[in-house]
């Protein structure tokens, strides 16, 4: 009996913490930006330019750019 009572108490604590969480308008912004970007990619037909085939064909060019601009290519990853 004690185990089920403690589990119920723990579950109640979790629900209380979730209930205290307030909605922030900043949270959905990154998802919205990604969705809009993906939509624009298809709208303008850029999905035909960004394919695995084009990556395969231009692999050497991309690798050369990465070697020449190493700091710039790694800067976004901090």
MDAnalysis code that builds the backbone (N, CA, C; Angstrom):
import MDAnalysis as mda
import numpy as np

u = mda.Universe.empty(234, n_residues=78, atom_resindex=np.repeat(np.arange(78), 3), trajectory=True)
u.add_TopologyAttr("name", ["N", "CA", "C"] * 78)
u.add_TopologyAttr("resid", np.arange(1, 79))
u.add_TopologyAttr("resname", ["UNK", "UNK", "UNK", "UNK", "UNK", "UNK", "UNK", "UNK", "UNK", "UNK", "UNK", "UNK", "UNK", "UNK", "UNK", "UNK", "UNK", "UNK", "UNK", "UNK", "UNK", "UNK", "UNK", "UNK", "UNK", "UNK", "UNK", "UNK", "UNK", "UNK", "UNK", "UNK", "UNK", "UNK", "UNK", "UNK", "UNK", "UNK", "UNK", "UNK", "UNK", "UNK", "UNK", "UNK", "UNK", "UNK", "UNK", "UNK", "UNK", "UNK", "UNK", "UNK", "UNK", "UNK", "UNK", "UNK", "UNK", "UNK", "UNK", "UNK", "UNK", "UNK", "UNK", "UNK", "UNK", "UNK", "UNK", "UNK", "UNK", "UNK", "UNK", "UNK", "UNK", "UNK", "UNK", "UNK", "UNK", "UNK"])
u.atoms.positions = np.array([
    [0.811, -1.202, 0.000],
    [0.000, 0.000, 0.000],
    [0.853, 1.266, 0.000],
    [1.946, 1.208, 0.694],
    [2.800, 2.381, 0.809],
    [3.393, 2.748, -0.552],
    [3.783, 1.748, -1.362],
    [4.381, 2.026, -2.664],
    [3.398, 2.724, -3.591],
    [2.164, 2.248, -3.641],
    [1.192, 2.875, -4.528],
    [0.853, 4.285, -4.049],
    [0.849, 4.476, -2.716],
    [0.582, 5.814, -2.182],
    [1.704, 6.783, -2.560],
    [2.963, 6.328, -2.469],
    [4.081, 7.205, -2.821],
    [4.106, 7.493, -4.315],
    [3.733, 6.502, -5.150],
    [3.664, 6.741, -6.589],
    [2.592, 7.769, -6.904],
    [1.463, 7.668, -6.252],
    [0.385, 8.625, -6.473],
    [0.825, 10.021, -6.053],
    [1.539, 10.102, -4.936],
    [2.036, 11.395, -4.453],
    [3.050, 11.982, -5.433],
    [3.934, 11.130, -5.985],
    [4.920, 11.601, -6.957],
    [4.233, 12.075, -8.229],
    [3.232, 11.349, -8.669],
    [2.497, 11.757, -9.863],
    [1.790, 13.086, -9.637],
    [1.241, 13.275, -8.453],
    [0.583, 14.543, -8.136],
    [1.590, 15.684, -8.157],
    [2.792, 15.438, -7.651],
    [3.828, 16.474, -7.680],
    [4.188, 16.845, -9.116],
    [4.285, 15.841, -9.978],
    [4.616, 16.102, -11.385],
    [3.523, 16.947, -12.033],
    [2.273, 16.599, -11.799],
    [1.164, 17.352, -12.397],
    [1.108, 18.773, -11.850],
    [1.461, 18.961, -10.583],
    [1.497, 20.312, -10.023],
    [2.570, 21.145, -10.697],
    [3.739, 20.541, -10.933],
    [4.824, 21.265, -11.601],
    [4.444, 21.618, -13.031],
    [3.784, 20.681, -13.729],
    [3.363, 20.958, -15.094],
    [2.290, 22.035, -15.135],
    [1.428, 22.032, -14.148],
    [0.383, 23.040, -14.087],
    [0.933, 24.424, -13.830],
    [2.071, 24.517, -13.157],
    [2.677, 25.809, -12.863],
    [3.407, 26.404, -14.061],
    [3.700, 25.576, -15.044],
    [4.432, 26.066, -16.212],
    [3.546, 27.028, -16.990],
    [4.047, 28.216, -17.236],
    [3.270, 29.198, -17.972],
    [3.650, 29.150, -19.443],
    [2.726, 29.551, -20.276],
    [2.966, 29.572, -21.714],
    [3.812, 30.778, -22.064],
    [4.814, 30.551, -22.877],
    [5.678, 31.626, -23.334],
    [5.538, 31.754, -24.849],
    [5.314, 32.971, -25.324],
    [5.147, 33.170, -26.759],
    [6.444, 32.951, -27.526],
    [7.578, 32.981, -26.843],
    [8.858, 32.774, -27.501],
    [9.160, 31.323, -27.812],
    [8.467, 30.408, -27.173],
    [8.766, 28.990, -27.360],
    [8.431, 28.481, -28.762],
    [7.303, 28.849, -29.357],
    [6.998, 28.307, -30.687],
    [7.677, 29.044, -31.839],
    [8.409, 30.113, -31.560],
    [9.029, 30.906, -32.623],
    [10.019, 30.083, -33.457],
    [10.942, 29.317, -32.877],
    [11.863, 28.544, -33.724],
    [11.150, 27.530, -34.619],
    [10.126, 26.889, -34.106],
    [9.378, 25.925, -34.917],
    [8.657, 26.647, -36.048],
    [8.097, 27.816, -35.749],
    [7.420, 28.594, -36.783],
    [8.396, 29.027, -37.867],
    [9.592, 29.465, -37.475],
    [10.596, 29.886, -38.464],
    [11.031, 28.725, -39.354],
    [11.238, 27.561, -38.753],
    [11.608, 26.392, -39.548],
    [10.492, 25.995, -40.506],
    [9.259, 26.059, -40.041],
    [8.118, 25.710, -40.889],
    [7.980, 26.682, -42.053],
    [8.113, 27.972, -41.776],
    [8.031, 28.977, -42.839],
    [9.180, 28.796, -43.830],
    [10.382, 28.549, -43.326],
    [11.530, 28.332, -44.213],
    [11.351, 27.122, -45.103],
    [10.836, 26.044, -44.544],
    [10.587, 24.837, -45.335],
    [9.511, 25.097, -46.386],
    [8.474, 25.814, -45.986],
    [7.414, 26.153, -46.940],
    [7.920, 27.012, -48.080],
    [8.760, 28.009, -47.757],
    [9.321, 28.864, -48.805],
    [10.251, 28.090, -49.732],
    [10.965, 27.128, -49.172],
    [11.843, 26.297, -49.993],
    [11.045, 25.571, -51.070],
    [9.927, 24.992, -50.680],
    [9.091, 24.290, -51.653],
    [8.360, 25.267, -52.566],
    [7.939, 26.414, -52.043],
    [7.214, 27.399, -52.840],
    [8.068, 27.921, -53.990],
    [9.340, 28.201, -53.719],
    [10.224, 28.740, -54.737],
    [10.934, 27.654, -55.543],
    [10.658, 26.395, -55.274],
    [11.242, 25.305, -56.042],
    [12.689, 25.006, -55.705],
    [13.152, 25.463, -54.561],
    [14.543, 25.232, -54.191],
    [14.797, 23.794, -53.755],
    [13.736, 23.047, -53.520],
    [13.915, 21.650, -53.124],
    [14.558, 20.830, -54.239],
    [14.471, 21.295, -55.495],
    [15.116, 20.588, -56.595],
    [16.620, 20.868, -56.619],
    [17.023, 22.021, -56.076],
    [18.445, 22.357, -56.026],
    [19.128, 21.719, -54.819],
    [18.395, 21.568, -53.735],
    [18.942, 20.997, -52.511],
    [18.538, 19.534, -52.408],
    [19.301, 18.681, -53.052],
    [18.993, 17.255, -53.032],
    [20.265, 16.479, -52.725],
    [20.093, 15.223, -52.398],
    [21.263, 14.389, -52.137],
    [22.095, 14.220, -53.405],
    [21.455, 14.242, -54.554],
    [22.187, 14.123, -55.814],
    [23.085, 15.341, -56.037],
    [22.563, 16.536, -55.768],
    [23.392, 17.736, -55.945],
    [24.515, 17.776, -54.905],
    [24.252, 17.287, -53.697],
    [25.327, 17.197, -52.704],
    [26.414, 16.232, -53.156],
    [26.005, 15.119, -53.725],
    [26.967, 14.125, -54.204],
    [27.815, 14.707, -55.341],
    [27.175, 15.436, -56.251],
    [27.882, 16.005, -57.401],
    [28.855, 17.109, -56.982],
    [28.514, 17.857, -55.935],
    [29.324, 19.010, -55.531],
    [30.101, 18.775, -54.249],
    [30.287, 17.538, -53.872],
    [30.949, 17.208, -52.604],
    [32.347, 17.808, -52.518],
    [33.129, 17.679, -53.561],
    [34.497, 18.204, -53.544],
    [34.516, 19.725, -53.394],
    [33.581, 20.401, -54.039],
    [33.491, 21.862, -53.914],
    [33.165, 22.254, -52.483],
    [32.206, 21.561, -51.873],
    [31.834, 21.860, -50.486],
    [32.986, 21.602, -49.528],
    [33.680, 20.491, -49.709],
    [34.805, 20.179, -48.830],
    [35.928, 21.196, -48.982],
    [36.177, 21.643, -50.205],
    [37.193, 22.676, -50.438],
    [36.826, 23.976, -49.747],
    [35.548, 24.355, -49.812],
    [35.103, 25.571, -49.141],
    [35.274, 25.449, -47.631],
    [34.951, 24.274, -47.091],
    [35.094, 24.062, -45.649],
    [36.548, 24.171, -45.200],
    [37.468, 23.672, -46.011],
    [38.886, 23.752, -45.663],
    [39.351, 25.215, -45.706],
    [38.908, 25.963, -46.712],
    [39.324, 27.355, -46.849],
    [38.696, 28.257, -45.787],
    [37.502, 27.949, -45.338],
    [36.760, 28.786, -44.394],
    [36.411, 28.004, -43.127],
    [37.417, 27.398, -42.523],
    [37.190, 26.520, -41.382],
    [36.556, 27.264, -40.208],
    [37.073, 28.414, -39.855],
    [36.543, 29.166, -38.713],
    [35.099, 29.599, -38.954],
    [34.821, 30.051, -40.154],
    [33.464, 30.477, -40.485],
    [32.480, 29.310, -40.482],
    [32.939, 28.143, -40.933],
    [32.028, 26.997, -41.003],
    [31.780, 26.361, -39.643],
    [32.688, 26.562, -38.664],
    [32.480, 25.985, -37.342],
    [31.939, 26.986, -36.325],
    [31.927, 28.270, -36.654],
    [31.487, 29.299, -35.713],
    [30.049, 29.107, -35.211],
    [29.093, 28.716, -36.044],
    [27.721, 28.555, -35.530],
    [27.583, 27.483, -34.456],
    [28.522, 26.564, -34.380],
    [28.434, 25.471, -33.426],
    [29.141, 25.785, -32.117],
    [29.644, 26.994, -32.000],
    [30.161, 27.545, -30.779],
    [31.367, 26.994, -30.194],
])
